[in-house]
Amino acid sequence: MPSSFFNLSISAQEYLRVYRGSARLVVVRGTDGSSLSFPAEHLRRFVSHDGVQGRFELKYDASNKFVSLEKLS
């Protein structure tokens, strides 16, 4: 299964845009330089008082459809 890695640092205030409905898609640069995008709702389980920070692995299928997102550190 294909996967990509990326680092993310979103403040709690910035992530509030998701709850307000003005942000629905996250676009990040993978560690290999590729551009990745996925629905912001998949970050909900990683939100803390500081927002969302860490290194993540995004898994997708052969059609580039979202499969899973895991926090690595």
C-alpha positions in Angstrom: 0.0 0.0 0.0 1.5 3.4 -1.0 2.3 5.9 1.8 3.9 9.3 2.2 5.4 11.0 5.3 5.1 14.6 6.3 5.7 16.9 9.3 2.9 19.1 10.5 2.6 22.1 12.8 -0.9 23.7 13.1 -1.8 25.9 16.0 -5.0 25.3 17.9 -6.3 28.7 16.7 -5.6 27.8 13.1 -7.3 24.4 13.5 -10.4 26.1 14.7 -11.1 27.0 11.0 -12.0 23.3 10.5 -14.7 23.5 13.2 -16.0 26.7 11.8 -16.3 25.1 8.4 -13.9 27.5 6.5 -11.1 24.8 6.2 -11.9 21.3 4.9 -8.8 20.3 3.2 -5.2 20.0 4.4 -2.4 20.4 1.8 1.1 19.6 3.0 4.5 18.9 1.4 5.7 15.4 1.9 9.3 14.7 3.1 10.0 13.6 -0.5 8.8 16.9 -1.9 5.4 15.7 -3.1 2.2 17.6 -2.5 -0.3 15.8 -0.4 -3.9 16.7 0.4 -6.6 15.0 2.5 -9.8 16.0 4.4 -9.0 18.0 7.6 -11.4 15.9 9.6 -8.8 13.1 9.7 -6.7 15.2 12.0 -9.4 15.5 14.7 -8.0 12.6 16.8 -4.6 14.3 16.9 -5.7 17.7 18.1 -4.4 18.9 21.5 -4.4 22.2 23.3 -1.4 23.2 21.2 -3.1 22.2 17.9 -1.6 19.4 15.7 2.1 18.8 15.7 4.2 15.8 14.7 5.4 13.5 12.0 2.7 11.6 10.1 2.3 8.8 7.7 -0.6 9.1 5.1 -1.6 5.8 3.5 -3.6 5.7 0.3 -4.8 3.2 -2.3 -3.7 2.7 -5.9 -6.3 5.3 -6.9 -4.7 7.8 -4.5 -7.8 7.6 -2.2 -7.3 8.1 1.5 -6.9 5.0 3.5 -5.4 6.0 6.9 -3.4 8.6 8.8 -1.0 7.7 11.6 1.0 9.9 13.9 4.6 8.6 14.2 6.0 11.1 16.7 
